Amino acid sequence: MSYIIKVDHQIHLDAIKPTDKHRYVELFKEKEIYDHTLAIPFPYSEADADWWINENQKS
């Protein structure tokens, strides 16, 4: 079952999918993201995205 949370007409949140990997690597590579979170590694790599996607598909 897939859920979508609509934040507004431009932003929505949905299930984590393997096709999201490119965007995770692109967006989370910024040091500012690392500086403001406790769990996102820096530098963020494709291996980090693979781990995140795999962990979230287990449930």
Order of alpha helices (4+ residues) and beta strands (2+ residues): beta-beta-alpha-alpha-alpha
